[in-house]
Amino acid sequence: MSDILLPAFIILIVLFTLLGSGVWVGVSLLAVAAIAMEVFTTSQTGPLMASTIWGASNLWSLAALPLFIWMGDILFRSRLSDDMFEGLHPWMGNLPGKLLHINIIGCGIFAAVSGSSAATAATIGKISIPELKRRGYDEKMILGTLAGSATLGLLIPPSIILIVYGVATEQSIARLFVAGVGPGIMLVVMFMAYVAIWSFLNKDKMPETAESFSWKQRFHSIKNLGPVVLLIAGVIGSIYMGIASPTDAAAVGVFLSLCLTKMTGDLTKESFIDGILSATRTSCMIAFILAGAAFLTTAMGFTGIPASLASWIGQMGLSQYQLLGALTLFFIVMGCFLDGISVVVLTTAVILPMIETAGIDPLWFGIFIVIVVEMSQITPPVGFNLFVIQSLSGRNILVVAKAALPFFLILIGAVGAITAFPEIVTWLPNNMN
């Protein structure tokens, strides 16, 4: 085992040195893979790097990535958040917790059309934070509900990180998308239940004035939600029913998003060009990371480290629950210093043999890892949702992190729920066309 630990330790030191020096993640992965190939194997590095990068880039399933990113960017530049607030306001006002639920439901809805956690936080937060503050809601709960609920952008399809996981592990992206629906709905319910309980226990922190709406006003407000509901149905429904692949559904989503923003008057030449450029930058960044991760995965295979590590862990006799507990702690720590996509692509090569040896379903594990990575979005020092909400609210990042702590604990509860009841994840994909 010592023959494997020394190369693994050296590779980790080089990787974290490069990442800590501010080198791009994609470049760091390529450099570490090249060093591992040159130092610890006798294979030719250049030809293998070229063929691996081409193979990782020339994938039809990867075409869905820039399309979903572009769709989210189109809607991010529209007045979708304003329409959602107006549409949800009459329905949320009488619930325990009142309009705090708008952050949760609004994030859940926008997550289903954006695929990005940061975009969800920014889009919903830009209207909800000033509006809820003006109405006298507790600032801690405003920031906490927004930070926690925005993590749904990683889980509820179409999820960018699920596409990355599917490509990296050769899992069906359509099945991963559908698998994320059940846990996503479960998290929305858990977040809303916490807000309701908190409002009962802290009535002094809730605004005293209550707005009443007639049923006519409520049903009239649904028209504000109609376009985005149709968009969600067009994207997710077409995948679940087997009408379209994720790539086809992404193209449908982009087309419907352009139609939606054109109807609302938000589509201009400038916003169209800005959206394409932004989506291109983000897509290139993720594709570069995936290419580097693919070469690192190949290099690790040649060194024999993942297989030996998996065999070593298998000899330890850990149960599935013990292994998942250890991996949860590992991913939480990793997530404190790296973004979610980097965590997934950096660890896939080593973790996947372990979970397959332990008899864990890779499809289920994809949802597990995404929920755990969601926690990293609201943990300092590198919590992207915290950065977004800090810029929107002007509050210190530690204040935002403290407000998000209860939702971090709820996410841990969600991991326990899907571990105890894996059908929450697997039922829908097992029954899709």
C-alpha positions as CSV (number, residue, x, y, z in Angstrom):
1,M,0.0,0.0,0.0
2,S,2.9,2.3,0.7
3,D,3.9,2.1,-3.0
4,I,0.5,3.8,-3.8
5,L,0.4,6.2,-1.0
6,L,3.6,8.1,-1.8
7,P,2.6,8.8,-5.5
8,A,-0.9,9.8,-4.3
9,F,0.5,12.1,-1.7
10,I,2.9,13.7,-4.2
11,I,0.1,14.2,-6.8
12,L,-2.2,15.8,-4.1
13,I,0.6,18.2,-3.0
14,V,1.2,19.3,-6.6
15,L,-2.5,19.7,-7.2
16,F,-3.2,21.8,-4.1
17,T,-0.1,23.9,-4.7
18,L,-1.2,24.8,-8.2
19,L,-4.8,25.5,-7.1
20,G,-3.6,27.5,-4.1
21,S,-1.4,29.5,-6.4
22,G,-4.4,30.7,-8.4
23,V,-3.7,28.6,-11.5
24,W,-6.9,27.8,-13.5
25,V,-8.5,24.5,-12.4
26,G,-8.4,23.1,-16.0
27,V,-4.7,23.9,-16.3
28,S,-4.0,22.5,-12.9
29,L,-5.7,19.2,-13.7
30,L,-3.8,18.9,-17.0
31,A,-0.4,19.7,-15.4
32,V,-0.9,17.2,-12.5
33,A,-2.0,14.5,-15.0
34,A,1.0,15.2,-17.2
35,I,3.4,15.0,-14.2
36,A,1.8,11.8,-12.9
37,M,2.2,10.2,-16.4
38,E,5.8,11.3,-16.8
39,V,7.0,10.4,-13.2
40,F,4.9,7.3,-12.3
41,T,4.3,5.6,-15.7
42,T,6.2,4.6,-18.8
43,S,3.4,5.6,-21.2
44,Q,3.7,8.4,-23.8
45,T,2.1,11.5,-22.3
46,G,1.6,13.6,-25.4
47,P,-0.5,11.2,-27.6
48,L,-2.5,10.1,-24.6
49,M,-3.3,13.7,-23.6
50,A,-4.4,14.6,-27.2
51,S,-6.6,11.6,-27.6
52,T,-8.2,11.9,-24.1
53,I,-8.9,15.6,-24.5
54,W,-10.5,15.1,-27.9
55,G,-12.6,12.2,-26.6
56,A,-13.8,14.2,-23.6
57,S,-14.7,17.2,-25.8
58,N,-16.3,15.3,-28.7
59,L,-19.4,14.2,-26.8
60,W,-22.9,14.8,-28.0
61,S,-24.2,14.8,-24.4
62,L,-21.9,17.7,-23.7
63,A,-23.9,19.8,-26.2
64,A,-26.7,20.2,-23.6
65,L,-24.3,22.1,-21.4
66,P,-23.9,25.5,-23.3
67,L,-27.6,25.4,-24.3
68,F,-28.9,25.1,-20.7
69,I,-26.3,27.7,-19.6
70,W,-27.6,30.1,-22.3
71,M,-31.2,29.4,-21.4
72,G,-30.5,30.4,-17.8
73,D,-28.6,33.5,-18.9
74,I,-31.4,34.6,-21.1
75,L,-33.9,34.4,-18.2
76,F,-31.4,36.0,-15.8
77,R,-31.5,39.1,-18.0
78,S,-35.3,39.2,-18.1
79,R,-37.9,40.4,-15.6
80,L,-38.8,36.8,-14.6
81,S,-38.1,37.4,-10.9
82,D,-40.5,40.3,-10.8
83,D,-43.2,38.3,-12.5
84,M,-42.6,35.4,-10.2
85,F,-42.9,37.6,-7.1
86,E,-46.1,39.1,-8.3
87,G,-47.5,35.7,-9.2
88,L,-46.6,34.0,-5.9
89,H,-47.3,36.9,-3.5
90,P,-51.1,36.4,-3.2
91,W,-50.7,32.7,-2.6
92,M,-47.9,32.9,0.0
93,G,-49.2,35.7,2.2
94,N,-51.5,33.5,4.4
95,L,-49.0,30.7,5.0
96,P,-47.1,30.5,8.3
97,G,-43.9,32.4,7.4
98,K,-45.9,34.5,4.8
99,L,-43.7,36.0,2.1
100,L,-40.5,34.3,3.2
101,H,-41.8,31.3,1.3
102,I,-41.4,33.3,-1.9
103,N,-37.7,32.9,-1.7
104,I,-38.1,29.2,-1.5
105,I,-40.7,28.7,-4.1
106,G,-39.2,31.3,-6.4
107,C,-35.8,29.7,-6.2
108,G,-37.3,26.2,-6.8
109,I,-39.1,27.5,-9.9
110,F,-36.1,29.4,-11.3
111,A,-33.8,26.4,-10.5
112,A,-36.0,24.4,-12.9
113,V,-35.1,26.8,-15.8
114,S,-31.6,27.9,-15.0
115,G,-29.4,25.0,-13.8
116,S,-27.2,27.4,-11.9
117,S,-27.1,28.0,-8.1
118,A,-25.5,31.5,-8.4
119,A,-27.9,32.6,-11.1
120,T,-30.8,31.5,-9.0
121,A,-29.6,33.4,-6.0
122,A,-28.9,36.6,-8.0
123,T,-32.2,36.5,-10.0
124,I,-34.5,35.9,-7.0
125,G,-32.4,38.0,-4.6
126,K,-32.4,41.1,-6.6
127,I,-36.2,41.6,-6.1
128,S,-36.9,39.6,-2.9
129,I,-34.2,41.1,-0.6
130,P,-35.3,44.8,-0.9
131,E,-39.0,43.9,-1.1
132,L,-39.0,41.7,2.0
133,K,-36.9,44.2,3.9
134,R,-39.3,47.0,3.0
135,R,-42.2,44.9,4.4
136,G,-40.4,44.4,7.7
137,Y,-39.3,40.7,7.5
138,D,-36.3,39.5,9.6
139,E,-33.1,40.1,7.6
140,K,-31.5,36.9,8.9
141,M,-34.4,34.8,7.6
142,I,-34.4,36.7,4.3
143,L,-30.8,36.0,3.7
144,G,-31.0,32.4,5.0
145,T,-33.9,31.3,3.0
146,L,-32.4,32.8,-0.2
147,A,-28.9,31.2,0.4
148,G,-30.4,27.8,1.3
149,S,-33.0,27.7,-1.5
150,A,-30.7,28.9,-4.2
151,T,-28.7,25.7,-3.8
152,L,-31.7,24.0,-5.5
153,G,-30.2,25.3,-8.8
154,L,-27.6,22.5,-8.5
155,L,-30.2,19.7,-8.0
156,I,-33.5,20.5,-9.8
157,P,-33.2,19.8,-13.5
158,P,-31.8,21.0,-15.7
159,S,-28.7,21.0,-13.5
160,I,-25.3,22.0,-14.9
161,I,-23.5,19.9,-12.3
162,L,-25.6,16.8,-13.1
163,I,-24.6,17.2,-16.7
164,V,-20.9,17.3,-15.6
165,Y,-21.4,14.3,-13.4
166,G,-23.1,12.4,-16.1
167,V,-20.4,13.1,-18.7
168,A,-17.6,12.3,-16.2
169,T,-19.2,9.0,-15.1
170,E,-20.9,8.0,-18.3
171,Q,-24.3,8.0,-16.6
172,S,-27.6,8.8,-18.4
173,I,-28.1,12.6,-18.1
174,A,-31.8,12.1,-18.7
175,R,-32.1,9.7,-15.8
176,L,-30.0,11.9,-13.6
177,F,-32.3,14.9,-14.4
178,V,-35.4,12.9,-13.5
179,A,-33.7,11.5,-10.4
180,G,-33.2,15.1,-9.1
181,V,-36.9,16.0,-9.2
182,G,-37.9,14.0,-6.1
183,P,-35.1,15.2,-3.8
184,G,-35.6,18.7,-5.1
185,I,-39.3,18.7,-4.1
186,M,-38.4,17.2,-0.8
187,L,-35.9,20.0,0.0
188,V,-38.5,22.6,-0.9
189,V,-40.9,21.1,1.5
190,M,-38.2,20.8,4.2
191,F,-37.2,24.4,3.8
192,M,-40.8,25.6,3.9
193,A,-41.5,23.5,7.0
194,Y,-38.6,25.1,8.8
195,V,-39.8,28.6,7.9
196,A,-43.3,27.8,9.2
197,I,-41.9,26.4,12.5
198,W,-39.6,29.4,12.9
199,S,-42.4,31.8,12.3
200,F,-44.5,30.1,15.0
201,L,-41.6,30.4,17.5
202,N,-40.6,33.9,16.6
203,K,-43.9,35.8,16.1
204,D,-42.2,39.0,17.3
205,K,-39.9,38.9,14.3
206,M,-42.7,38.6,11.8
207,P,-44.4,41.7,10.4
208,E,-47.7,42.4,12.0
209,T,-49.6,43.6,9.0
210,A,-51.3,40.9,7.0
211,E,-52.4,41.3,3.4
212,S,-55.6,39.6,2.3
213,F,-56.3,38.6,-1.3
214,S,-59.5,37.3,-2.8
215,W,-59.6,34.0,-4.8
216,K,-60.2,36.1,-7.9
217,Q,-56.9,38.0,-7.3
218,R,-55.0,34.8,-6.6
219,F,-56.1,33.1,-9.8
220,H,-55.5,36.3,-11.7
221,S,-51.9,36.3,-10.5
222,I,-51.3,32.9,-12.0
223,K,-50.9,34.5,-15.4
224,N,-47.5,35.9,-14.2
225,L,-46.4,32.3,-13.6
226,G,-47.8,30.8,-16.7
227,P,-44.9,31.4,-19.1
228,V,-42.2,29.9,-16.8
229,V,-44.5,26.9,-15.9
230,L,-44.9,26.2,-19.6
231,L,-41.1,26.5,-20.0
232,I,-40.5,24.0,-17.1
233,A,-43.1,21.6,-18.6
234,G,-41.5,21.8,-22.0
235,V,-38.0,21.0,-20.8
236,I,-38.6,18.5,-18.0
237,G,-41.8,17.0,-19.4
238,S,-40.2,16.2,-22.8
239,I,-37.3,14.4,-21.1
240,Y,-39.5,12.4,-18.7
241,M,-41.9,11.3,-21.4
242,G,-39.1,10.2,-23.7
243,I,-40.0,12.8,-26.4
244,A,-36.7,14.5,-26.3
245,S,-33.1,13.8,-25.1
246,P,-31.5,16.4,-22.7
247,T,-29.8,18.0,-25.7
248,D,-33.0,18.3,-27.6
249,A,-34.8,19.6,-24.5
250,A,-32.1,22.2,-24.0
251,A,-32.6,23.5,-27.5
252,V,-36.4,23.7,-26.9
253,G,-35.7,25.6,-23.6
254,V,-33.5,28.1,-25.4
255,F,-36.1,28.7,-28.1
256,L,-38.9,29.1,-25.5
257,S,-36.8,31.4,-23.4
258,L,-36.1,33.6,-26.4
259,C,-39.8,33.7,-27.2
260,L,-40.6,34.5,-23.6
261,T,-38.2,37.4,-23.3
262,K,-39.3,38.7,-26.7
263,M,-42.9,38.7,-25.5
264,T,-42.0,40.6,-22.3
265,G,-39.9,43.1,-24.2
266,D,-36.6,42.1,-22.4
267,L,-35.0,40.7,-25.6
268,T,-32.8,43.3,-27.2
269,K,-29.8,43.1,-29.4
270,E,-27.5,44.0,-26.5
271,S,-29.0,41.5,-24.1
272,F,-28.9,38.8,-26.8
273,I,-25.2,39.3,-27.5
274,D,-24.3,39.6,-23.8
275,G,-26.2,36.4,-23.1
276,I,-24.3,34.5,-25.8
277,L,-20.9,35.8,-24.7
278,S,-21.6,35.0,-21.0
279,A,-22.8,31.5,-21.8
280,T,-19.8,30.9,-24.1
281,R,-17.4,32.0,-21.4
282,T,-19.0,29.8,-18.8
283,S,-19.3,26.8,-21.1
284,C,-15.7,27.1,-22.2
285,M,-14.6,27.2,-18.6
286,I,-16.5,24.0,-17.7
287,A,-15.5,22.2,-20.9
288,F,-11.8,23.0,-20.1
289,I,-12.2,21.6,-16.6
290,L,-13.9,18.5,-17.9
291,A,-11.1,18.0,-20.5
292,G,-8.5,18.3,-17.7
293,A,-10.4,16.0,-15.5
294,A,-10.7,13.4,-18.2
295,F,-6.9,13.4,-18.7
296,L,-6.4,13.2,-14.9
297,T,-8.8,10.2,-14.8
298,T,-6.8,8.5,-17.5
299,A,-3.5,9.2,-15.8
300,M,-4.8,7.9,-12.5
301,G,-5.9,4.7,-14.3
302,F,-2.3,4.3,-15.6
303,T,-0.8,4.9,-12.2
304,G,-3.2,2.3,-10.6
305,I,-3.9,4.6,-7.7
306,P,-7.8,4.6,-7.8
307,A,-8.0,0.8,-8.2
308,S,-5.5,0.2,-5.3
309,L,-7.3,2.8,-3.1
310,A,-10.6,1.2,-3.8
311,S,-9.2,-2.2,-3.0
312,W,-7.7,-0.9,0.2
313,I,-10.9,0.6,1.3
314,G,-12.7,-2.6,0.4
315,Q,-10.4,-4.5,2.7
316,M,-11.2,-2.2,5.6
317,G,-14.7,-3.7,5.6
318,L,-16.6,-0.4,5.7
319,S,-20.3,-0.7,5.4
320,Q,-22.1,1.4,2.8
321,Y,-23.3,3.8,5.5
322,Q,-19.8,4.2,7.0
323,L,-18.4,4.8,3.5
324,L,-21.1,7.4,2.8
325,G,-20.5,9.1,6.1
326,A,-16.8,9.4,5.4
327,L,-17.4,10.7,1.9
328,T,-19.9,13.3,3.2
329,L,-17.3,14.7,5.5
330,F,-14.7,14.6,2.7
331,F,-16.9,16.4,0.3
332,I,-17.9,19.1,2.8
333,V,-14.3,19.8,3.5
334,M,-13.4,19.9,-0.2
335,G,-16.4,22.1,-0.9
336,C,-15.1,24.7,1.6
337,F,-12.2,25.4,-0.8
338,L,-13.4,24.5,-4.3
339,D,-16.5,25.1,-6.4
340,G,-19.0,22.3,-6.9
341,I,-18.0,21.4,-10.5
342,S,-14.3,21.2,-9.5
343,V,-15.2,18.9,-6.6
344,V,-17.1,16.5,-8.8
345,V,-14.5,16.3,-11.6
346,L,-11.5,16.1,-9.2
347,T,-12.8,13.2,-7.2
348,T,-14.7,11.1,-9.7
349,A,-11.7,9.1,-10.8
350,V,-10.9,8.0,-7.3
351,I,-14.4,7.8,-5.8
352,L,-16.3,5.9,-8.5
353,P,-14.3,2.7,-8.1
354,M,-15.0,2.8,-4.4
355,I,-18.7,3.2,-4.6
356,E,-19.0,0.5,-7.3
357,T,-17.0,-1.9,-5.1
358,A,-19.3,-1.0,-2.2
359,G,-22.3,-1.8,-4.4
360,I,-23.7,1.7,-4.4
361,D,-25.8,2.8,-7.4
362,P,-23.8,5.4,-9.4
363,L,-27.1,7.1,-10.4
364,W,-28.2,7.5,-6.7
365,F,-24.6,8.6,-5.8
366,G,-24.9,11.4,-8.4
367,I,-27.8,12.9,-6.5
368,F,-26.0,12.3,-3.2
369,I,-22.9,14.1,-4.3
370,V,-24.9,17.0,-5.6
371,I,-26.8,17.5,-2.3
372,V,-23.5,17.4,-0.4
373,V,-21.9,19.8,-2.9
374,E,-25.0,22.1,-2.3
375,M,-23.7,22.5,1.2
376,S,-20.4,23.9,0.0
377,Q,-22.4,26.7,-1.7
378,I,-23.3,28.1,1.7
379,T,-20.1,27.4,3.7
380,P,-17.2,29.9,3.9
381,P,-14.6,30.7,2.7
382,V,-15.5,29.6,-0.8
383,G,-19.3,29.6,-0.9
384,F,-20.5,31.1,-4.2
385,N,-24.0,31.7,-3.0
386,L,-22.7,33.6,0.0
387,F,-20.6,35.8,-2.3
388,V,-23.7,36.6,-4.5
389,I,-25.9,37.4,-1.5
390,Q,-23.2,39.4,0.1
391,S,-23.1,41.6,-3.0
392,L,-26.9,41.9,-3.1
393,S,-27.3,42.7,0.6
394,G,-24.1,44.5,1.5
395,R,-23.7,42.3,4.6
396,N,-20.5,40.6,5.8
397,I,-20.1,37.1,4.4
398,L,-19.9,35.6,7.9
399,V,-23.3,37.2,8.7
400,V,-24.8,35.6,5.6
401,A,-23.1,32.2,6.4
402,K,-24.6,32.3,9.9
403,A,-28.1,33.0,8.5
404,A,-27.7,30.0,6.1
405,L,-26.6,27.6,8.9
406,P,-30.0,26.1,9.5
407,F,-30.4,25.3,5.8
408,F,-27.0,23.7,5.8
409,L,-28.3,21.4,8.6
410,I,-31.5,20.7,6.6
411,L,-29.3,19.6,3.7
412,I,-27.5,17.2,6.0
413,G,-31.0,15.9,6.9
414,A,-31.8,15.5,3.2
415,V,-28.7,13.3,2.8
416,G,-29.9,11.2,5.6
417,A,-33.4,10.9,4.1
418,I,-32.2,9.7,0.7
419,T,-29.7,7.3,2.3
420,A,-32.5,5.8,4.4
421,F,-35.0,5.9,1.6
422,P,-33.2,5.6,-1.8
423,E,-36.5,5.3,-3.6
424,I,-36.8,9.1,-3.2
425,V,-34.1,9.3,-5.9
426,T,-34.6,6.1,-7.9
427,W,-38.4,5.8,-8.2
428,L,-38.9,8.4,-11.0
429,P,-36.0,7.4,-13.2
430,N,-37.0,3.7,-12.9
431,N,-40.5,4.5,-14.2
432,M,-39.6,7.0,-17.0
433,N,-40.0,6.1,-20.7
